[in-house]
Amino acid sequence: MFAYVVLYCAPFPLGFIPFARLEEAYSWPWHALVAWAGSNLFHLAQPVRQTYTGSTDATYNYVLLVCMLAIAVLAAAVWSIFDRRSVGYPTLARWLRLYIRFWLASVMIYYGLLKVFVTQFPAPSLWKYTEPYGAASPMGLLWMFMSSSPAYTIFTGSIECAAGLLLLWPRTAVAGALLAAVALANIVALNFSYDVPVKLYSFHLLLAAFIVLGPNLKAVTDFLLRAQPAHIDEDIPPVSRPAQRRALVAAQVLVAMVFVVSSLQEVLAERAMQAQKPALYGVWKVEDFSVNGKPLAARPVGGSRWKRAIIDGFYGKAVIQIETLVGNPRRGLASVDPKTHKIVLYGYGRDTPKEELSYAFQRSAPNDIVIWGKYEGQTIRAKLHLLGPGAFPLNARGFHWVNEYPYNL
């Protein structure tokens, strides 16, 4: 187990060293090994490469896991051959649990701060408000649930942060591991139930929490289930000299500060990127629409009449979704220039502009605009009205202490 845990958690904590890029140096041999194993051992049709899509359940991750298990088994066999007399390694086990404890703490603090600052589950994308429930994926439904309640997101993040901070100190490590296990059990259940592609990663985190709890699992069970007094082993590596103890305490304080500060910087940078909204941000209802000078009625007689135009932001970029009366929404990257009043629509993965539209504000109504230009080979003109947050019950309902009837739409 020692070899597998080290291989899986590595290169932690080298990633916290700024400008060193040690994670890349550690990763490239694995990329080569996984590519070779995928082609020669598993005979996969496509080359196995790591792609940063947010999924840790990709083919690459499963092949990597098998490679790590194979190397760990080989390392354990060689170790056993050369050291047949030893029946256990209690000191090494303590150092290993210390390593796992700090790795788990860093992850819990980081993801906890992502939730506390509402960056892992930010406000829902605007088109989610107009999308039918049946059109959402299980993961999309879970993300909508979490992002619709910042208070609940902050609550869950606070629990994760508390677990991470408690894990950093030997006297509170058992409480931190127990709290982390409860939080991670819920996360693993959600990931498996809603097909969130971080099942492998979250399962390993839950396993790490139980490894940290291992030496004190019986004491915790006796205390919680049998109401018996329990002695908690701080489970720290044996250090005999006072200077070594002071050095170990100082190292823990330094590591804790690095974890918190580094995670906070990354989360705040992410939050700043998400806070950038494009001009004309919002859900726009199309009130009048004409094609080639011919007005189209607001009824589903064809696929070209617009129903809504949704302008949202994605990490500093504008995303526009055009919805027609008969469905078939079209979404793509765009640029909205408030100085020239120009909207340029792009297709995903294309560098050249696809369509260019102009817009102007109505003098009598600041929430109304008129858009005109070429769209899908036709000359269009549309009058749009900006819908407020109260247009959707999910935003407008709010919190109520008194409810005479359940408001369950």
N, C-alpha and C positions, 0 to 999 in steps of 0.2 A: 504494500500500500504506500510505503514511503516514496518509492520511485514514481508511482503514478500521480500522487498528489503534487509532488514537486514539478513534474512535467506539466500537469494541468494548470497549476497556479502561476508558473513561471511565464514571463520574466518579472513578475511582481517581486520587489517594489521598484525595479529599475525604470519603470515607466514614469515614476514621479521625479526622476532626475531631468531637469530642463535641458533642452538642446542636445542631449546625448544620443537620441535616436537608437537606444539600445533595443527597443522592442522590435524594430525592423531587422536588426542584426540577428536577433533570436528567431524571428519568424521565417526568414527566407529558407533555411534548411528544411523546415517543416513543409513549406510550399513545394519544394522539390520532391520530398519524400511522399507527400500526399498525391502529387501528380503521377509519380512512378507507381505507387500502389494502386491508384484508380485505374491505370492503364494495364498494368501487368498482373496484378493479383485479382482485381474485381472485374477486369475486362469491360469497363464502362465505355459506352459509345462515345461520350463527349469528354474532352479533357476536364479534369477536376481543378478548378481554380477558385481562389478565395475572392469573393465579391462582397463589398461592404454595402449590403442592402438592409441591415438591421436584423437579419435573421441569423440565429446561431444553430438552426436546425437544417442547414443546407447540406447537400451531399458532401461538400468539403469537410464539414464539421464531423459527420459520421465517420468518414474515412480517417480523419485526423484522430478521432477517439480510438479507433481500432489500432492505429499505429502506436499511439501512446500506451495502450494496454499491452500490446505485443512487446514493446521495449521494456515496460515495467516488469512483465513476467520474466523476460530474459535477464534483466538486471537482478531480480530476486533470486533466480536460479544460480547465477554466477556468484552472487553474494553468499548464498547458502553453501555453495561448494567450497569457497575459500574460508568460510568462517563457520565450521560445523559445530564447534564447541558451544557457541553462544546460544542460549535459549530465549533471550529477549534483549531488548535495547531500551530500557526505561528512560535513560537520559536523552537518547535520540528521539524517543517518542514525545518527550516534553518539549523539545525544541521544535519538533514537527507541529505539534498542536499550537505552539506559540506562533509559528509561521502561518498556519491556517487561520488562527484567530485574528491576526492583523489583516490578512487578505480579505476575510469575511467582513471585518470592520470597515475597511476602505470601500467595499462595494455597497454595504448598507448605508454608509454616510453619503456616498455619491448619489445613489438612487433616492435616498430620503430627501436630500436637498433638491433634487429634480422635482419632487412632488411638492415640497414645501414652497418652492418658488414657482410652482405651477408651470413647469416647462416640459415635463414628460407628458402631461395631459393638458395642453393649453386649450384655450377656447375652441370649440368645434369649428371645423371649416364651414363656411357659410352655406355651401351647397348641401351639407348634411341636414340642414333644416328643411329642405324641400325634397329630400330623397325619401322614397317610401321605405318602410322598415324592411320589407322583403327584399329590397335591392342591396341591403347592407350585408357584409360578411360577418361571421361571428366575432372576429377580432374588431371590425369596425363598430359593431354594436357595443362591445365592451369599452372601446375608446370613447364612444359617445356618452356612455353612462358615466365614466370617470370624469371626462372633461366638462360635463354639464354641471358638476358640483365641485367647485374649487374648495369649498369647506371640507368635504369628505376627502379630497385628494390631499389637502394639507394635513388632515388628521392621520391618514395612513403614512404620509411621509414623516411626520413627527415620530411615529412609532418606529420606523426604520432608522431614523437618525438616533433616537434614544438607544436602540439596540446596538448600533455601531459604536456610539460613544461608551456605552457600558462594556463593550468587548475589549476596549483598549486598556482597561485596568484589571489586574489579576483579581482583586477583591470583588469586583462586580462582573467579572467575565461570565460566570455561570448565569447570572440574571440576564445579561446581554444575549448569551447564546439561547436561553430559553425564550426570550422575547423575539429574537430573530427567527427561531424555529417556528413559532406561532405565526409570525408575519409571512414567512416564506412558505409555510404550508398552504396558506390562503392564496399566495401568488402562484404556486405550482398548480393548485386546483383550478385557478382561473385560466392559466396558460393551457392546461390540458383540455379544459372544458370549452374554451373559446378559440382553440387552435391558434394560439399566439406562438410564433416561431422562436421562442426562447426556452423551450421545454428542457433541453439538455443543460443549459446554463443554470436555470433556476433550480433544477433538480440537484445539481452539484453544490449549489449554495446551501440548499436544505441539508444535504449530506454533510457539508462542512460544519453546520451548526450542531449536528448530532455528534460529530467527531470531537468538537470542543466540549460538548457536554459529557462525553464518554466517561471520564474518570469519576464524575459526580452524578451520573445518571441514577444510580441506586439511591444516593442520598436525596436527590430531588424527588424521586418516586416515593421514598419513605415519608418525606415531609408532606407532599401534596396528597398522597392517597391513603397513607396510614396515620397521619398526624403524629409522626414520631420526630423527635429532635434529630437534626442532621448536622454532621460536620462537613464543611465544604473545603476541599483541597484547592488551594490557589493555583496549583498546576503550573508552576514556573520552573524554568531550568535551574538546577542546583548551582548556586553561587555562594561560596563560603566567605570570601573576604568582603569587608565593608565597602572597600573601594569598588569592587565589582558590582555590588548591589546598587550603590549610588550611580554607577555608570549605566546599569540596566534601567533604573528609574528615569535617568536623564534621557536615555535613548527612547523610552516609551513616550515621554513628554514631547520630544522632538518629532517623533513619527506621527503622533496625534495631531500636532500643529500642522505638519506637512499635509496630512490627509484632509483636514478640514479646509485649510487655506486653498490648496490645489483644487479640491472639489468645488469650493465656493466660487473660485475664479472661473472655472469652466461652466458652471451652471449660470452664473450671471452673464457671461458672454453669450450663452445660448438664449437666455431670456431677452437680451438686447436685440439679437437677430430676429427673434419671433415678434418683438414689439413693433418692428417696422411694417407699416401698412401702406399700401399704394394709394395714390389719389383715386377718388371715386369709390373707395372701399365701401361695400355694402351690397344688399340685395335690392335690385332695381326691378320694379314691375313695369312691364311694357304696356302703355295705355293706348298708343296709336302706332300703327306700323304700315308701311307701304313698300312695295317692291316695284321698281321701274316706274314710279309715279302712280301706281295703282294701289289704293288702300285695301288692306286685307282685314276682314272682320275678325272679331275676337271669338272665333269658334273653330274647331278642328276640321277645317276644310282642306288642309294641306300641310306639308311638313316645313314650310318656309316661314310661317308667321311666328315671330318671337313671342314667348310668354314671359320670360324673365331673363335678365342678365345679371350674373353674380360676379362681383369683382372682389377677390380675396388676395391675401399675401402669403408667400411661402419663402421664408428666409431672405427677405429683402426683394423678392421678385413678385411681380403681379401675375395672378392666375385668373383667367376669365372663363366662366362657363355660360354658354348660351343654351337656354332651354326653349324648345318650341312647344306648340300646343299639343302635338302628338307624341311628345317625349323625345327620345334620341338626343340627350344633351351632349354638347360638344365642349370639351374643356381643353385648354392649352395655355402655355406661357404667353405673356403679353407685356407690353410696356405702355404706361400711361403717363403722358407728359402734360402736367398742369399749365406749363407756360405756353406751349403751342396748341394745346387742346387736341392732341393727337393720340389715338389709340392704335398700336400696332399689334396684330395678333400673330403669334408664332405657333408652329406645331412642335410638340415635344421632340427633341433630338435634332431640330433643324436650326440652321444659323441664319437663313434668309427670311425676311418678312413674308408672311403669307397674305395678309390683308391689312389695309390701313383705313381707319375710320376717323372722322372728326366729331367733335362734340361741342356744344355751347350750352351755357346755363340759361334758363328762362328768367328774365328779370323779375317777373311777378311772383315766382315761386323758387326759392333757393334750393329746394330738394327735387327740382325737376330739371332734366337735361334733354337735349335733342341730339341724336346721333345720326350721321349720314355718311355715306361712302360706299365702296365696293365690298360686297361680302358674298363669297361663293359664286362669283361671276355675275352678280346682279347688283343693281343700284338700290340701296335700301335707305329708308329714313324712318326713325323711330323716336317716339317721345317716351321717356322713362321717368318714373317716380320712385324716389328712395323710400323703402319701407323701414320703419323704426324698429327697435328691439322688441316692442310690444306686439309686433305682428305675429310672433310665434309664442304659443303658451309655454314652451320650455324655458324661454327667457322671461316671459311676463309674469308667470305664476308667483315666483318668490316663495318666501317662508311664511307660514301661518300657524300660530299657536292654537287657534280655535278653528275647527273644521266641522261644520254640521254634517257634511256628507263627504265621502272620499272623492277627491278630484282626480279620477283615474281615466284619462282620455286614451 
